Amino acid sequence: MAIRSLKTGQFSRSALVGNPVIMPGSYESIATVTVASTSQASITFSSIPQTFTHLQLRGLDQQVYGSNDFGAAGIRWNGLTSNYTRHQLQGTGSTASSFGATGYTWGASGVTSLVGTRTQTFGANIVDILDYTNTNKYKTIRALGGGDGNGDGYVGLYSSVNITNTNAITSITVFGVNGNLAVGTTYALYGVN
């Protein structure tokens, strides 16, 4: 059975007899940035095309920090530095907690590994930025993130909204809340139709 791509209208072909290849076709890579040689404060995606319905940001990140732990990955859009509302539900495998508050200077985009001596551990996050071009409502993001530290894992669900304006999102900045983004941190931005 062939599958028709939502974006191109083309049909997929079978890779193995009886097993069709399912090509989502609705995700298009916009840009990928990797912290290459020295830690940096943030990564910014600017001049984002306004041709998609939603955006998705995927990240593997670490922050330079004095001890081994997990911390927050932050996000801002359009340079807005106030009026973010955040909600989160998180767990460590033995405890669970929830949080909600207003008046923040950044939105929550997931979990990051805080690196002291544990340099091989990264947080993994997927952030959905919904209806980013719609100028009739405030922009909302939802994120799923987690990390494993050889026995001390962390996972969370997050949502954030900025109630400053309804402008279309044209730039996104991700950063470490606790320290600079470490070498090897990678973020990829996709357009979703």
VOBA-1610 file (N, C-alpha, C; in pm, whole numbers, padded with zeros to 5 digits, always signed):
BEGIN
Met+00084-00118+00000Met+00000+00000+00000Met+00088+00124+00000Ala+00067+00211-00095Ala+00144+00335-00103Ala+00082+00441-00012Ile+00165+00531+00036Ile+00121+00641+00122Ile+00145+00771+00048Arg+00044+00857+00043Arg+00058+00986-00026Arg+00110+01091+00072Ser+00215+01165+00032Ser+00271+01272+00112Ser+00172+01387+00119Leu+00151+01442+00239Leu+00063+01557+00256Leu+00121+01682+00191Lys+00253+01692+00189Lys+00318+01811+00138Lys+00331+01810-00014Thr+00383+01699-00071Thr+00414+01697-00214Thr+00309+01627-00297Gly+00225+01543-00235Gly+00127+01467-00309Gly+00182+01341-00373Gln+00313+01315-00354Gln+00375+01196-00412Gln+00348+01074-00327Phe+00350+00958-00392Phe+00331+00832-00322Phe+00465+00773-00282Ser+00469+00705-00166Ser+00590+00637-00122Ser+00603+00505-00196Arg+00722+00448-00195Arg+00749+00319-00257Arg+00786+00218-00149Ser+00767+00093-00177Ser+00795-00012-00081Ser+00945-00039-00074Ala+01001-00044+00048Ala+01142-00076+00066Ala+01163-00226+00067Leu+01071-00300+00123Leu+01075-00445+00124Leu+00941-00495+00074Val+00941-00613+00016Val+00817-00668-00037Val+00712-00673+00074Gly+00599-00609+00052Gly+00490-00610+00148Gly+00500-00507+00258Asn+00611-00430+00264Asn+00629-00331+00369Asn+00646-00193+00308Pro+00541-00110+00308Pro+00553+00023+00248Pro+00640+00115+00333Val+00710+00205+00266Val+00786+00309+00335Val+00688+00420+00370Ile+00684+00459+00495Ile+00595+00568+00537Ile+00680+00692+00553Met+00664+00785+00464Met+00739+00909+00465Met+00645+01020+00513Pro+00668+01077+00631Pro+00575+01176+00683Pro+00550+01290+00586Gly+00657+01342+00525Gly+00640+01445+00425Gly+00592+01579+00478Ser+00555+01588+00604Ser+00502+01714+00655Ser+00603+01793+00737Tyr+00724+01738+00758Tyr+00830+01808+00830Tyr+00937+01850+00730Glu+00976+01978+00736Glu+01082+02026+00648Glu+01189+02094+00731Ser+01313+02052+00712Ser+01424+02111+00787Ser+01445+02257+00748Ile+01451+02343+00848Ile+01478+02485+00825Ile+01624+02515+00854Ala+01674+02472+00969Ala+01814+02497+01006Ala+01854+02407+01122Thr+01982+02375+01130Thr+02040+02301+01242Thr+02165+02374+01288Val+02179+02391+01419Val+02296+02460+01476Val+02357+02371+01583Thr+02488+02354+01578Thr+02563+02279+01679Thr+02669+02369+01740Val+02679+02370+01873Val+02785+02443+01941Val+02914+02364+01917Ala+03006+02423+01841Ala+03117+02345+01788Ala+03246+02349+01870Ser+03296+02466+01906Ser+03431+02470+01963Ser+03441+02530+02102Thr+03350+02616+02137Thr+03351+02675+02271Thr+03207+02699+02315Ser+03182+02693+02445Ser+03044+02711+02493Ser+02992+02849+02454Gln+02861+02860+02443Gln+02801+02989+02408Gln+02672+03007+02485Ala+02630+03132+02499Ala+02514+03165+02582Ala+02383+03117+02521Ser+02370+03120+02388Ser+02242+03088+02326Ser+02259+03049+02180Ile+02150+02998+02124Ile+02139+02971+01980Ile+02014+03042+01933Thr+02026+03117+01822Thr+01912+03190+01768Thr+01883+03146+01625Phe+01756+03120+01599Phe+01707+03096+01464Phe+01631+03223+01424Ser+01678+03292+01320Ser+01614+03416+01279Ser+01563+03404+01136Ser+01486+03501+01093Ser+01427+03503+00958Ser+01355+03371+00929Ile+01276+03325+01023Ile+01202+03198+01008Ile+01097+03215+00899Pro+01095+03125+00801Pro+00993+03134+00694Pro+00852+03131+00753Gln+00763+03205+00693Gln+00624+03215+00742Gln+00531+03129+00659Thr+00580+03017+00608Thr+00506+02933+00513Thr+00455+02803+00571Phe+00474+02779+00700Phe+00432+02654+00762Phe+00315+02680+00857Thr+00252+02572+00903Thr+00144+02584+01000Thr+00200+02591+01142His+00297+02503+01172His+00360+02496+01304His+00511+02485+01286Leu+00583+02494+01396Leu+00727+02469+01398Leu+00756+02361+01501Gln+00864+02286+01479Gln+00911+02193+01581Gln+01060+02212+01597Leu+01102+02221+01723Leu+01242+02238+01759Leu+01286+02113+01832Arg+01395+02052+01786Arg+01448+01932+01851Arg+01588+01963+01901Gly+01614+01929+02026Gly+01743+01964+02083Gly+01805+01855+02168Leu+01937+01847+02161Leu+02019+01768+02254Leu+02111+01870+02319Asp+02097+01887+02451Asp+02174+01996+02511Asp+02235+01965+02646Gln+02342+02040+02671Gln+02413+02041+02798Gln+02439+02187+02834Gln+02453+02212+02964Gln+02496+02344+03010Gln+02624+02328+03091Val+02713+02425+03078Val+02835+02429+03158Val+02794+02470+03299Tyr+02827+02386+03397Tyr+02781+02408+03533Tyr+02878+02339+03628Gly+02879+02379+03752Gly+02977+02330+03847Gly+02952+02192+03903Ser+02831+02137+03887Ser+02804+02005+03941Ser+02714+01928+03846Asn+02705+01798+03866Asn+02621+01714+03782Asn+02478+01718+03831Asp+02387+01758+03744Asp+02247+01767+03780Asp+02167+01786+03652Phe+02038+01812+03666Phe+01954+01849+03553Phe+01897+01987+03578Gly+01879+02063+03472Gly+01827+02199+03485Gly+01730+02230+03373Ala+01700+02358+03358Ala+01599+02402+03261Ala+01664+02452+03134Ala+01600+02417+03023Ala+01633+02476+02894Ala+01532+02587+02869Gly+01578+02705+02834Gly+01490+02819+02816Gly+01470+02854+02670Ile+01359+02923+02642Ile+01326+02965+02506Ile+01260+03103+02511Arg+01292+03185+02413Arg+01226+03314+02392Arg+01197+03326+02243Trp+01093+03400+02209Trp+01068+03426+02067Trp+01050+03574+02045Asn+01089+03616+01925Asn+01080+03757+01882Asn+01148+03854+01978Gly+01246+03806+02053Gly+01320+03893+02144Gly+01244+03934+02268Leu+01129+03871+02294Leu+01047+03907+02410Leu+01113+03857+02539Thr+01130+03945+02636Thr+01200+03910+02760Thr+01113+03928+02884Ser+00979+03929+02866Ser+00890+03940+02981Ser+00756+03877+02947Asn+00676+03855+03052Asn+00537+03809+03040Asn+00520+03667+02986Tyr+00609+03578+03022Tyr+00591+03437+02988Tyr+00519+03367+03104Thr+00422+03285+03071Thr+00355+03200+03168Thr+00400+03057+03141Arg+00434+02983+03248Arg+00488+02848+03233Arg+00410+02749+03319His+00398+02627+03266His+00343+02514+03341His+00433+02395+03317Gln+00453+02314+03418Gln+00534+02194+03398Gln+00494+02083+03494Leu+00511+01961+03445Leu+00490+01839+03521Leu+00615+01757+03500Gln+00682+01717+03609Gln+00811+01651+03596Gln+00828+01540+03698Gly+00920+01450+03667Gly+00945+01340+03757Gly+01086+01288+03745Thr+01131+01222+03852Thr+01267+01169+03857Thr+01270+01016+03862Gly+01156+00952+03858Gly+01149+00808+03875Gly+01107+00771+04016Ser+01135+00858+04112Ser+01092+00832+04250Ser+01000+00941+04302Thr+01006+01060+04245Thr+00918+01169+04286Thr+00861+01242+04164Ala+00746+01301+04182Ala+00684+01381+04078Ala+00648+01516+04136Ser+00648+01619+04050Ser+00612+01752+04096Ser+00548+01829+03981Ser+00481+01937+04015Ser+00420+02022+03914Ser+00446+02167+03952Phe+00430+02255+03853Phe+00463+02395+03874Phe+00387+02479+03773Gly+00344+02595+03812Gly+00283+02691+03721Gly+00301+02830+03776Ala+00339+02924+03689Ala+00361+03061+03735Ala+00357+03157+03617Thr+00338+03283+03647Thr+00335+03389+03546Thr+00450+03486+03570Gly+00471+03575+03475Gly+00568+03682+03493Gly+00713+03642+03472Tyr+00738+03537+03397Tyr+00875+03492+03373Tyr+00938+03566+03255Thr+01071+03565+03250Thr+01144+03629+03140Thr+01178+03530+03029Trp+01133+03405+03043Trp+01160+03302+02943Trp+01057+03191+02955Gly+01038+03118+02844Gly+00953+03001+02844Gly+01036+02876+02867Ala+00972+02769+02914Ala+01042+02643+02938Ala+01038+02557+02813Ser+01155+02514+02766Ser+01160+02429+02647Ser+01214+02290+02677Gly+01227+02256+02803Gly+01266+02120+02836Gly+01374+02109+02942Val+01443+01995+02936Val+01544+01956+03036Val+01682+01964+02973Thr+01778+02007+03051Thr+01916+02005+03004Thr+02003+01941+03111Ser+02110+01880+03065Ser+02205+01822+03158Ser+02302+01931+03203Leu+02318+01945+03333Leu+02415+02040+03387Leu+02545+01964+03408Val+02649+02007+03340Val+02770+01926+03332Val+02877+01978+03427Gly+02913+01895+03523Gly+03032+01917+03604Gly+03140+01829+03545Thr+03142+01705+03590Thr+03237+01608+03536Thr+03169+01507+03442Arg+03037+01508+03437Arg+02961+01412+03355Arg+02941+01471+03216Thr+03041+01460+03129Thr+03038+01529+03001Thr+02965+01453+02891Gln+02930+01329+02911Gln+02866+01250+02806Gln+02714+01250+02814Thr+02655+01322+02907Thr+02510+01321+02927Thr+02447+01445+02866Phe+02346+01425+02782Phe+02272+01535+02720Phe+02125+01523+02756Gly+02057+01636+02767Gly+01911+01637+02775Gly+01857+01630+02633Ala+01741+01569+02616Ala+01676+01560+02485Ala+01539+01624+02493Asn+01508+01714+02399Asn+01383+01790+02404Asn+01319+01800+02266Ile+01187+01794+02264Ile+01109+01822+02144Ile+01009+01930+02180Val+01013+02041+02106Val+00929+02157+02136Val+00839+02184+02015Asp+00709+02183+02035Asp+00613+02218+01931Asp+00570+02362+01951Ile+00583+02442+01845Ile+00546+02583+01848Ile+00424+02595+01757Leu+00309+02610+01817Leu+00182+02596+01747Leu+00133+02727+01685Asp+00081+02717+01563Asp+00020+02832+01493Asp+00108+02957+01500Tyr+00234+02941+01469Tyr+00331+03048+01490Tyr+00309+03171+01402Thr+00231+03159+01295Thr+00205+03275+01208Thr+00070+03341+01235Asn-00011+03281+01319Asn-00145+03334+01346Asn-00136+03461+01431Thr-00179+03572+01376Thr-00169+03701+01447Thr-00294+03733+01529Asn-00384+03636+01542Asn-00507+03657+01620Asn-00502+03596+01759Lys-00387+03540+01798Lys-00379+03480+01931Lys-00235+03481+01982Tyr-00221+03463+02113Tyr-00089+03451+02173Tyr-00028+03317+02135Lys+00103+03313+02125Lys+00171+03190+02082Lys+00196+03098+02200Thr+00168+02968+02179Thr+00184+02866+02282Thr+00283+02761+02235Ile+00369+02717+02326Ile+00458+02605+02296Ile+00429+02491+02393Arg+00458+02370+02349Arg+00453+02254+02438Arg+00582+02177+02416Ala+00635+02121+02522Ala+00764+02053+02513Ala+00763+01925+02595Leu+00838+01829+02547Leu+00865+01705+02618Leu+01015+01692+02624Gly+01068+01672+02744Gly+01212+01663+02758Gly+01252+01566+02867Gly+01376+01520+02858Gly+01427+01430+02960Gly+01575+01406+02946Gly+01630+01338+03043Gly+01771+01303+03041Gly+01799+01190+03137Asp+01908+01119+03112Asp+01949+01009+03199Asp+02092+01033+03245Gly+02115+01020+03372Gly+02248+01040+03428Gly+02302+00916+03493Asn+02282+00799+03429Asn+02328+00673+03487Asn+02263+00647+03622Gly+02131+00647+03621Gly+02059+00616+03744Gly+01983+00731+03804Asp+02011+00854+03761Asp+01936+00968+03815Asp+01869+01043+03699Gly+01768+00981+03639Gly+01699+01038+03524Gly+01599+01145+03562Tyr+01550+01213+03458Tyr+01459+01325+03477Tyr+01375+01336+03351Val+01244+01356+03365Val+01156+01373+03249Val+01051+01478+03283Gly+01006+01552+03180Gly+00907+01655+03206Gly+00823+01691+03085Leu+00703+01739+03113Leu+00613+01799+03014Leu+00602+01947+03048Tyr+00610+02032+02946Tyr+00615+02176+02970Tyr+00524+02249+02872Ser+00470+02361+02911Ser+00401+02451+02820Ser+00432+02594+02860Ser+00435+02680+02760Ser+00461+02822+02785Ser+00383+02905+02686Val+00346+03025+02728Val+00280+03122+02642Val+00335+03259+02677Asn+00346+03346+02576Asn+00384+03484+02604Asn+00263+03572+02574Ile+00224+03652+02672Ile+00104+03734+02658Ile+00137+03880+02627Thr+00252+03904+02563Thr+00293+04040+02529Thr+00228+04088+02400Asn+00230+04002+02295Asn+00171+04043+02168Asn+00132+03920+02087Thr+00065+03944+01977Thr+00018+03835+01892Thr+00094+03829+01759Asn+00208+03895+01749Asn+00285+03894+01625Asn+00326+03752+01587Ala+00341+03729+01456Ala+00393+03601+01408Ala+00536+03583+01459Ile+00574+03460+01489Ile+00710+03432+01537Ile+00806+03433+01419Thr+00906+03521+01426Thr+01007+03530+01322Thr+01146+03492+01370Ser+01164+03482+01502Ser+01293+03438+01556Ser+01271+03362+01686Ile+01359+03266+01711Ile+01354+03183+01833Ile+01495+03176+01889Thr+01507+03198+02019Thr+01636+03184+02088Thr+01622+03079+02197Val+01713+02983+02199Val+01719+02882+02305Val+01848+02904+02384Phe+01843+02877+02513Phe+01958+02905+02598Phe+01954+02818+02722Gly+02067+02811+02789Gly+02074+02743+02917Gly+02039+02839+03028Val+01947+02802+03114Val+01906+02887+03224Val+02013+02892+03332Asn+02088+02782+03349Asn+02187+02773+03456Asn+02330+02801+03412Gly+02358+02800+03283Gly+02494+02822+03234Gly+02496+02823+03082Asn+02613+02848+03025Asn+02627+02849+02879Asn+02597+02711+02821Leu+02555+02709+02694Leu+02537+02582+02623Leu+02674+02523+02595Ala+02690+02395+02629Ala+02819+02328+02616Ala+02844+02284+02473Val+02970+02261+02442Val+03010+02208+02310Val+02936+02076+02287Gly+02884+02059+02167Gly+02807+01941+02132Gly+02657+01961+02137Thr+02612+02068+02203Thr+02470+02100+02205Thr+02421+02124+02062Thr+02310+02061+02025Thr+02258+02073+01889Thr+02107+02100+01892Tyr+02064+02197+01814Tyr+01922+02225+01797Tyr+01889+02226+01648Ala+01776+02164+01612Ala+01729+02162+01474Ala+01586+02215+01470Leu+01557+02304+01376Leu+01426+02365+01360Leu+01360+02312+01234Tyr+01234+02269+01248Tyr+01158+02213+01136Tyr+01028+02291+01118Gly+00986+02304+00993Gly+00854+02355+00961Gly+00758+02238+00948Val+00636+02254+00998Val+00537+02148+00997Val+00413+02196+00923Asn+00371+02118+00824Asn+00247+02150+00750Asn+00135+02060+00792
//
